[in-house]
Amino acid sequence: HWEVHFNSSRTGVRLIGPKPEWVRADGGEAGLHPSNIHDNPYAIGAVDFTGDMPVILGPDGPSLGGFVCPVTVIEADLWQLGQLKAGDKVQFEPVDLKTARNLALNWDTCGSRLASDGARADTASTSSLASQLPQGLVSPVVLELGQGDKRLVGRVSGDTHLLLEIGAPELDLVLRFRAHALMQALEGKNLHGVIDLTPGIRSLQIHYQPEQLPLADLLGIVAGEWDAVCAAQDLQVPSRIVHLPLSWDDPACQLAIEKYMTTVRKDAPWCPSNLEFIRRINDLPNLDEVQRTVFDASYLVMGLGDVYLGAPVATPLDPRHRLVTTKYNPARTWTAENSVGIGGAYLCIYGMEGPGGYQFVGRTTQVWSPWQQRGAFQPGSPWLLRFFDRIKWYPVDADELLALRADITSGRFVPHIEEGTFSLADYQAFLAEQADSIAEFRSRQQAAFAAERDAWEAAGEFARADAAAAPPAPPAEVSIPAGGRLVEAEFAASVWQLNVEPGDSVSAGQPLLALEAMKMESRVHAPVDGVVQEILARPGDQVEAGTALVVLAPAAH
C-alpha cells in the first residue's frame, strides 16, 4: 500500500511507500539516478518515479519528462485521482486491456455506483471496480520491429496511449529525426480516433480512442509507415536560431532551492548550489567554466511540453557542451516560471510555475503566451519555440530580465530570430571531424560522473529512501500550563515558516506559523490571547493531523 503525500495536487499525486528495487545502477546520459531516462511523453495517470518517489500524473501534469513510468492508471479510474487527499491509502491492481476498456465503456455504471455512495465522505474506502477483478501481469510490449537504430518497440501506456520507442536508450539525433518523420507520416493520414501525437527524445506517444481505432489496427498502420521512415536519406528540417536572455543564478532559482531545502530535503548533494553540483559532476575547474559552457552552447530543441506549456527540452549540438547532471530526488514542489535547468544531458525552460527536477542555471523570458499572441508570439500559436529550433543564450542581470519579461508580454520585446535549416548529414560530418576531441571530453566527464556516483554510494544516498519511508518517531509528551492551549496541525503538511518566538504575546487570530500542503501555504492562527511558551515544530518538519505545534500559556493580566 502507498500513502498520499501532503504535497499533492492536480499536477500529480505524490505517494509515500517502499523504495523500488532498481535493476540498473544509474540512468547514464539521462542522469545519475536509475529512474532517469531520456525524456519521453507522459500519459495522464502515468505513475512517474521521480527518483524513488512515485507520482501519479494528473490533468495539469507534464506531457513530457525524464523519469520512468512503469504503470498507468486506467481511464475508468482517473476520477479517483481527484478524490485523494493527504493520508489516504492507495493500492494498484493489474488489469488487462480488455477489462480496462470494458470498465471505461461502462462508465455510466461506475458513475451510478459512485453517486449512490455520494453521502459517504470516506473517499479512502471508495475503490475501483477493477480492484474486484485481479489479473496477472502481462508484458506491455505489443510491437517489435527492426534492429539497431531502426528498431521500433511499442508499449501500451494505460489503455488509451501507445508509446513507441526507437533504437537504443541513448542520445542520438538520428532517433529523434525518425520519431519526427513517423509523427509527420501519421499526421498526414489524419487517422480517425487519434487524439494527439507527442514526440520525445527517442520516442513518439499516440493518444487514441480504442473503440474508434483498435490497437491492432493502429499497430498495423505504424508498422506500415516504419519502413518508409527508415529508408529516408539526408534528413533536413527547418531550424531557426533563437537568441534568448538568461539571468544567471537568478534570485527566483535561489528561492526555489531555499524552499526545497526547507520543505522537501535539506541534505541533497545538489544543495545549496545547483551550479556547484553541475561543476563537480562534470569535472570543470570553476563556476566560470560552467557559465562559459552554457553560453557557448547551441541548444537544439528536441521536444516541446517538457514539464509544461511549450517548455522545450533541448540538448547542445556540440557534445563537448553537454553538461550531464542528475535530477532532484525527490522532485521540487515549486519552480518559478521560466526557470532554466539541466537534467541528464538536457536543458529545459519551465513554461509555468510548478514542480520540477532539473538543476538550475538561471531564468529567462516567457516561452508561452496564454491570453493573446503578439510580438514574439504568432497569432494562434501560444508557444514561442518550435521543434529543432536552436537556442543561443546571452547574459542579462536579474533586473534587466524582469523588464524584458514585462516587455515580451506586452509585445515590446521580440527575441532576435534567424531563419535556417538543419541537415543531419552535415551534423554527422561535424561529429566525425571532431571525434577525437569529443571522445576525450566524454572520457573525462564519465570519470567525474562515476566518482560522484561512488560518493553517493558511500554517503548512503541510494539508501535514503528507506530512511525517508520509516514511520515518524512518536511525539514527546507535551506539558500544557493551567489555562493554556495546545495548537495542533489540522492536516498533514510541512512546516514552512515560523511567525513567533517563545515569550511572544499573541492575540486571538494572530498567525503563529505557516504550513505547506497540496501546493498551498496555510497560516495557523492563535485560537486565544496568550503567551508563546513553547514551539514544538521547526521549518522543514513534516507533521500529521493532530501533531502538536505550539503551546500557549494564559495571557498575562
N, C-alpha and C positions, 0 to 999 in steps of 0.2 A: 504494500500500500504506500501511496505517496500523500504528502500533506501540502495543501495550498499555502504558498508563501505570502506574507503580507504585501510584498512588492509585486502585485499582480494588477492587471488592467485589461482593457480591450486590446492592447498591444500584444499581450501574452500572459499566460498564467504560469507563474514560476512554481516549481514543485520541489519539496524537500524530501529526501529519501536516500536510499543506499547509493554508494559510489558505483558507477558502472565498471565492469571489467573490460578494459580495452585490449584488443588483440595486437596493437602496434604501439611502438614507443612514442611516436610523435607524428605530426602531420606533414613533415618535410617542408617544402617551399610554402605550403599553406599555413604553417605555424607550428609552434613548439608543442602544443598540447595535441594528443591523439584525436581529439574531437574536431580539430581544424581541417577543413577541406578547401579545395579550390571552389570559389563561390559558385553556387548553383541556385536555381529557383526554388522557392518555398510554396507549399500549398497552405491554405487556411486550415488549421487543425493539425499541422505537422508538429511532431514533438521534437523540438530543436535542442540538441545538447550543447549549450553554451559553456564549454568546458565540462565539468562534472554535473552541472545543474541543468535538468531538462526544463524547457519552457514550451507550453502548448501555444502555438502562434494563433492569435486572434484576428478578427477582421481588420483591425488597424495595424497589424503587424507588418513586417518587411516582406517584400516579394522576392528578395534575393539575399543571400548571405553565405558566410563561410563556415557554417557548423553542420555537422552530420545530423540527419533527421531519419532515424531508423523506422519510425511508425507514424501513422497519420490517423487522427480521429475521423470516423466515417461521417458522411454528410448527414445522416439521420440523427446523429448525436451532437452536432455542432451547437444546438440550442443549449446544451448543458454547460458550455463554457461560460455563458452569461449568467448562470445561476451560482457559480462557485464563489465562495468567499474565503477569506483567510481562516485557516484552521480546518477547512473541510478535507475529507479523505477521498482520494481518487485511486481507482484500480482499473487497469487496462485488461480487456478481454479480446483475444484474437477472433476475427470472423473472416469468412471468405467473401469474395466479391459478390457472389450471387446473394448471399444473406444480406450484405450491406445494401445492395440495390433494392431488394425486397422491402427492407425496412424503410428506405428512402421513399419508395413508391407508396407505402402505407402510412405516409406522414400524417394523414388525417386521423388514422387510428392512434398514432403516437400522441397527436395533439389532443385528441379527446381524452386519452388517459391522463395527460398532464393537466388538462382542465379539471378533470374530476378530482385531482389531488391538489387543486389550487389553494384550498384553505390551509393546506399543510405548509408550515413555514420552514420545516427542516429540510432544506434542499440537499443536505448531505445524504439523506436517505433515498432521494429520487435516483433511480438507476436506469441505465439504458435497457431497452428491450433486448439488445444483443447480449446483455450480461446473463440472460437465461438460455443462451444458445452457444455454449462453449464449442470452439473449433480448434483443430490442430493448426500449428504454424505451417505455412506454406511459403515457398520461395517467392519473393516479389518480382523476380526476373521473368519477363514474358517475351523477350525478344533478344536474340544474339546474332549479329551479322559481322562478317569480315574479320580482319586481323590487323594488328599494329595500329597505325594512325587512321586506318579505315574501319576500325572496329566500332560497332554500334550496339549498345546494350539498352534495352527498355525495361524500366522498373515501374511498377504501379506505386503511386504515392497517394494512398487513400483510394476511394472508389470513383473519383472524378478527375484524377490527374495521372498523366503518363510522363515520367521523367526519362529522357533519352540522354545517355552518357556516351561520349565519343573518346576513343583512344585510351591511353594510359592516364592515370591521375597525376598529370604534370602540366606546367605552364608552357604551352606550345601554341603559337598563333595559328598554325595550320588547323588545329582542332577548333579554335574559335571561328575561323573563316568557314569551316564546314558546317558548324552549327548555324551560322548566319545564312549560308546558301540553302540549307534544309528548311530553315524558317521561311525564306522567301519562296521556295518551291511550294510549301504547304499553304502559305498565304495566297499564292496565285491560284490555287484550286478552289478557294472560297468554300471550304467544307461546311456543310450544314451540320451543326452540333458542336463545332469548335468554338469555344468561348474566348480564349486568348492563347497567345504563344509567348513564352518568356525565355530568352536565351541566357545562359550562364557562361562561365569561362570555357568550359568544355562540355556543355550540356544544353538541352532545349526541353522545356516543360510544356506539355499540351494540356490545357484545361478544357475538358469536353463534357458533353452530356451523353452518358452511355445509352440512353434509350433512343436518342436521335442518331448517334454514331456508335455502334457497338465496338467494344475494344478490339475484337478480332478484325473487323473491317478497317479500323484505324491502323492497326499494326500492318495490315497488308498494304495500305497506302504509303506508310512510312518506308517499308521495305522496297516498294516500287520506285520511290524517289531517291533512295540512298545511293544506288549505283551511279546514277547521273551526277549526283553531288560529288562523289569521289573521283569521277572522271574529269571534272573541270580542271583546267590548267591556267597558270598565270592569273590568279585571282586578284582583282583590284576593286577597291571601294572608295567612294568619296570620303575625304578625311580633311576636316578643317583644323587649323591651328588656332586655339582659343587662348588668349592671354588673360589670366585672372590674377587679381591681387591676393596676397597671402600675408596675414598678420602673424608673424612667427611667435609661437608660445603665447598665444593670445590670452588675456585675462579670463575670458569665458572658459577656455580649456583648463586653466589653473583652478577655477571654481569647481568645474566638474570633477577634477581629481580630488580636490578637498572634500567635496560632498561624498565621493566614493569612499574615501578613507574614513569618513565619519559614520556613514550609514551602511556600508557594504563590507569593506575589508581594508584594514589599515596596514597590513603587513605584506602586501603583494610585492613581488620583485620589481614591478614597474612603477612603484610609488616610492618617493613623492614626485619623481620626474620621469615622465614617459620618454623625454628626449635622451636622458642619460641611459635609460634602458635600451633604446634603439642604438645608441653609440656602442654600448658594451656588447650587445649580441651580434653586432656587425664588425667588431674589432676595428673601429675607427679611432684615431688618436685623440680627438677632442670634439666638442659640440659644434664648433665652427665647421668641421668637416661634414657633420650630419646636415647642417644648413646648406652648405655648398652643394652637396649631392642632390638634395631635394630641388633646389632652384636650377641646377644644371639639367635636370632630367626633362624628358618629353614624355608625358603620361598618355598612353593610348587607352581610350575609353572602351572597355571590353563589355560592359553591361550597364544598364540603367535600372533604377529602382532598388539598388543595393542598399539595404536598410529601408529607405523610404523615398517618397515623391521625387522622381527624376534624379535621385542620387547616383552618381557614377561610381563604378568600380573600375579602376584604371591601373595599368602597370607600366613602368618605364620601358621604352623601346630598347634602350641600351641595357643589357643585363648587368653592366657594371654600376648602374644607378639603382638597382633593385635592392633596397634596404629591407631585409627579411626580419619580421618580428613575429611575436605570437599575440593572440587576442586575450583580453581580460578573462579571468576565470575566478568568480562568476562575472558576468557582464555588468556594465554600469546600468543604473536605473535612470540616469539623466545625462544628456549630452546637449549642449547648446546647438541651435540651428546653424547649419553651415560650418560646423567644426570640420577640420580636415585631419584624417588619421591614416595610419598604415597598419594593416593586419596581414600576416603572411608576407607575400610579395606584392600586395595590392594596396592602392590608395583609394580612400572613399571620402566624398563630401557628403555630410549628413544633411539630407534635404529638409528636415524639420527637427524640432526638439523631440527627444525621446531617448530610449536606452541605446546602448552601443558597446562595442568591444575593441575597436581599433585604437592603437597608440597615437595620442595627439601629436601633431606638429604645429598646428595653427588653426586659423579661421579665415574664411573668405566671404564673398558676396553670395546672394541668393542664386540657386540653380532651379528654382521652381516659383512660378508666379500664380498664386491661387485665384485671384479675383479678376484681374484683367491683364491682357498681354499687350505691352507696348515697349518701345525702346528695344532692349536686347531680346525680348520675347516675341516671337511671331504670333499673330492672331490665331487662336485655336490650338496653339501648342504651348502649354504652360511650362514645359521643360526647356531649359537653356541648351543643354548638351545633346549630342546625337551619338549613336554607335560609331566608333572608330574616329571620333574627334581626338585631337592631341592637345592636352592641357600643358601650357607653359606658365609658370608662376613668376610674378615679380613682387618685390617686398614693399609692404606699407606698414606703418605703425598702427596701433590699436585705434587711435582717434581718427586717423585717415580712413580706416576700414569702416568705422561707424558712419562716417559721412558718405562713403561710397555705397553702403548698404541702403541708406535713405535715398540716394540718387538713382540707384538701379530700380528701386520700387516705383519711383515717380517717372522713370523713363529718361532722366537727365544723363545717366551714365550708361554707356554701351561699351562692353569689352571689345578690344580690338580682335577681329577675327579674319584670318587669312584662308581663302578657299584653296583646296588642293585634292590630291588623290593619294592613296597608299597602295603600293604594289608589294604583294607578298614575295614575289621573285626577287625584287631589289632588296628587300629586307633580309632574305635568306643569304643573298650575296654579301651583305654587310656583316652578318654573323660569321660567315666563313672567313672573311678577311681579317676579322678581329678575334678569331677563335682562341689564339694563344693567350692574349691579354684577358679575355673573358674567363678562360679556364683558371688562370692564376687568381683572379678576383674571387671566383666561386670557391676555390680551394681554401683560401684564407677565411672567407665568410663561413664556410661549413665547419671549419675548425672552431671558430668562435661560437657558432651555434651549438656544437657538441659540448663545448666547455660550459656554456650556460645551462644546458640540459643536465650535465653532471652536477653542477652546483645546485640545481633544483632538487635533484635526487638526494644529494647529501643533506639538504636543508629540510627534507620531508615535504616538499611542495606537492609531489604527486600523491601523497597520503593525506593531505589536509582535508579532503572532502570527508574522510571518515570521522575526523575530529569535529568538523562542522555539523555532521549529522547526529552527533551524540546528543542525548537529551540534556537540557539545561540543568544546572545544579539546583537543588531545592532552595527556596528563598530562606534567608535568615529570619530569625524571629524578630518582629518589629515591636518596639515599645511605644505606646501611644499615651501621652500625658492625659490626666483627667481633664475632660472638657475639650480635648483636642480632636483632630480629624486626620484620618489616613486617606490620602488621594491615590487612587488606583487607576491603572490603564483600563480603558473600556474595550479595547480590541488589540489584536496582535499588530505590532509595529516596531519601528526602530526609533530610538531617541535621537532627534535631530539637533535640538538646541535647548539650553537652559536659560531661563529669563530671570531667575532669582538666585540668591545665595543664602546659606544658613544665617539666621539672625535678622533677615529682612522682614519688615512688617508688610503685610499684604492685605488688600481689601477684597471682598467677595467679587468674583468676576475678573480679577486681575490674572493675566497669563503667568503660569508657573513654568511651563516648558512646552516644547513642540515635539509632536510625534510625526513620523512619516510612514504612510501606508497607502497602498493602492494608488500610487502616483500623486498623492495629496499630502499636504502638511496640515496637521490639526493641532490647535492650541488646547492645552489642558489648563483650565482656569481654577482658581481658588474657589471652593464651594462656600466659604465663610470668611469673615475677617479673622486674621490670626498672625502668628509669627512662624517663619520657616524654621523648624527645629532640626530637621534632617532631610537631606536629599539622597534617595536610595538608588538613583539611576544616573548614568553618565552618557554623554553623547556617544552614539555608536552601539549602545546596549540594545539588544533585541528583547522585547517584552511581550508577554501574552496578556489576554484579558484577565484582569484581577491582579496583575503584578503591582506591588507596592512601589509608588514613585516618590511621594513627598509626605513627610509628617509635619502637620501644622499644630503648634501649641496655641492655646487660647490667646486672644488679643489682650494686650495689657490695657487696664482701665485706670 
